[in-house]
Amino acid sequence: MIVNLLKKLSIFATFTYVALSSISYINQPLPTVAGTSHSLPNNRSPKYSSVFASLPAKNSDIVTSVKTADARSEILRQYLAHYNSILEPYSELIVQLSDQHNFDYRWMVAIAQQESSLCKFIPENSNNCWGWGIYPEPSNPSVMKITRFDTLEDALRRIAPQFKTIFLKGNHSKDPFKVMKTYTPPSDGSWAEGVSQFFKDLE
């Protein structure tokens, strides 16, 4: 009888231990893996919030890329967008052409701002925002001679190399007042003052 009682107590103790171990296991947080969640079999989730391992932050990489990237095109795009200029889609091209011909990218924009309010006031069908080759006919001053371009891109590509060759020689590359003497000699100085101001706005 005592033997049987001991056997029953042993079985009960074993059962109790297994039951308590199972309860303890269920209440332990499951190991977590970045970007995954866990559930118990039969879709029975434990009564605790899963903890997710955080992924490496990429903010530092983004900041670094922004700092190291050439921001001139974006600065120019925002400037042109602010004035609702049709030159906005050409902001990157303007920077590329300026670099190609080795002059400050702001020249093409500042002069377009001074000459035509960024293409808002130009001769019809001319795509000429820079007052380029627009002057009274020598034999008949009442008639204006107008240089026309097929597109704005055509104008930019044709003007950029000539602008460098004709107007940005020596110290002219940084002095609107010296450029004014050959670009628009009749000006009383207001042309250079306007261009200088637009240069500052683009800084």
C-alpha positions in Angstrom: 0.0 0.0 0.0 2.8 2.4 1.0 4.6 1.6 -2.2 1.5 2.3 -4.3 1.0 5.6 -2.4 4.6 6.6 -3.1 4.2 5.8 -6.8 1.1 8.0 -7.0 2.9 10.9 -5.2 5.8 10.5 -7.6 3.5 10.6 -10.7 1.7 13.7 -9.2 5.0 15.5 -8.6 6.2 14.8 -12.1 2.9 16.0 -13.6 3.0 19.2 -11.4 6.6 19.9 -12.5 5.8 19.5 -16.2 2.8 21.7 -15.9 4.7 24.5 -14.1 7.5 24.3 -16.5 5.1 24.7 -19.4 3.5 27.7 -17.9 6.9 29.3 -17.2 7.9 28.6 -20.8 4.7 30.2 -22.2 5.3 33.4 -20.2 8.9 33.8 -21.4 9.4 36.3 -24.2 10.2 34.7 -27.5 13.5 35.6 -29.2 13.0 38.4 -31.7 14.5 38.9 -35.1 14.7 42.3 -36.8 11.5 42.9 -38.9 9.7 39.7 -37.8 7.0 38.9 -35.2 6.2 35.6 -33.5 3.1 33.7 -32.6 2.5 30.5 -30.7 1.2 27.3 -32.4 -2.5 27.4 -33.5 -2.3 31.2 -33.7 -2.4 31.5 -29.9 -0.3 34.6 -29.2 1.2 35.1 -25.8 -0.1 37.9 -23.6 2.8 40.3 -24.0 3.9 42.8 -26.6 6.5 41.6 -29.0 9.8 43.5 -29.0 11.2 44.3 -32.4 14.9 44.8 -32.9 15.5 48.2 -34.5 17.1 48.2 -38.0 20.3 50.3 -38.5 19.4 53.9 -39.0 20.1 55.2 -42.5 19.6 58.9 -41.7 23.3 59.5 -41.5 23.8 58.1 -45.0 21.1 60.3 -46.4 22.5 63.4 -44.7 26.0 62.6 -46.0 24.7 62.1 -49.6 22.9 65.4 -49.5 25.9 67.2 -48.1 28.2 65.8 -50.7 25.9 66.1 -53.7 26.0 69.1 -56.0 23.0 71.2 -54.8 23.2 73.9 -57.4 20.6 72.3 -59.7 18.1 72.0 -56.9 18.8 75.6 -55.7 18.3 76.8 -59.2 15.2 74.8 -59.7 13.6 76.1 -56.6 14.5 79.7 -57.6 13.0 79.3 -61.0 9.9 77.6 -59.6 9.4 80.5 -57.2 9.1 82.8 -60.2 7.1 80.4 -62.2 9.7 80.4 -65.0 9.5 78.2 -68.0 13.3 77.7 -67.5 12.7 75.5 -64.4 12.9 72.2 -66.3 16.4 73.3 -67.6 18.0 74.0 -64.2 20.3 70.9 -64.5 21.2 71.7 -68.1 22.1 75.3 -67.1 24.5 74.0 -64.4 26.0 71.4 -66.8 26.6 74.0 -69.6 28.1 76.4 -67.1 30.5 73.8 -65.9 31.3 72.7 -69.4 32.3 76.2 -70.4 33.8 77.2 -67.1 31.7 80.0 -65.8 29.4 80.7 -62.8 26.0 79.0 -63.4 24.2 82.0 -62.0 25.1 84.2 -65.1 22.6 82.5 -67.4 19.8 82.9 -64.9 20.7 86.4 -63.6 20.8 87.8 -67.1 17.5 86.1 -68.1 16.0 87.6 -64.9 17.3 91.1 -65.9 16.5 90.9 -69.6 13.1 89.2 -69.6 12.0 88.4 -66.0 13.0 84.8 -66.6 11.4 84.5 -70.0 8.1 86.2 -69.2 8.7 89.1 -71.6 10.4 88.0 -74.8 9.7 88.5 -78.6 7.1 86.1 -79.8 8.4 82.7 -80.9 11.9 83.6 -80.1 12.8 81.5 -77.1 15.2 84.3 -76.4 15.2 85.1 -72.7 18.6 86.8 -72.7 18.1 89.7 -75.1 20.7 87.9 -77.2 21.1 89.6 -80.6 18.1 91.8 -80.1 18.8 95.4 -81.3 17.6 98.1 -83.7 18.4 97.5 -87.4 21.3 99.9 -88.2 19.7 100.9 -91.5 16.2 101.3 -89.9 16.2 101.9 -86.1 12.5 101.5 -86.0 12.8 97.9 -86.9 14.2 95.5 -84.2 16.6 92.7 -85.3 15.7 89.6 -83.3 17.7 86.4 -82.9 15.4 83.4 -82.6 16.0 79.9 -81.3 14.1 76.7 -82.0 13.7 75.9 -78.3 14.9 77.0 -74.9 17.4 74.2 -74.9 18.6 75.3 -78.3 19.1 78.8 -77.0 21.0 77.6 -73.9 23.3 75.4 -75.9 24.1 78.1 -78.5 24.4 81.0 -76.1 26.6 79.4 -73.4 29.8 78.9 -75.4 29.5 82.4 -77.0 28.8 84.0 -73.7 32.0 82.6 -72.3 34.0 83.7 -75.4 32.6 87.1 -75.8 31.6 88.5 -72.4 33.5 86.6 -69.7 37.1 87.3 -70.5 39.6 88.0 -67.7 38.0 89.7 -64.8 34.7 90.1 -66.5 33.8 86.6 -65.3 33.1 88.1 -61.8 32.1 91.7 -62.5 28.6 92.5 -64.0 29.6 96.1 -64.5 32.4 95.1 -66.9 30.2 92.6 -68.7 27.6 95.4 -69.0 29.9 97.5 -71.1 29.9 95.0 -73.9 26.6 93.2 -73.3 24.4 96.3 -73.1 26.5 99.5 -73.5 23.5 101.9 -73.4 22.7 100.9 -69.8 23.2 103.5 -67.1 24.3 100.9 -64.6 20.9 99.5 -63.7 21.5 96.4 -65.8 24.7 95.5 -63.8 22.9 96.3 -60.5 20.0 94.0 -61.3 22.3 91.2 -62.3 24.4 91.6 -59.1 21.2 91.4 -57.0 20.1 88.2 -58.7 23.5 86.7 -58.1 23.0 87.4 -54.4 19.5 85.9 -54.5 21.0 82.7 -55.8 23.7 82.3 -53.2 
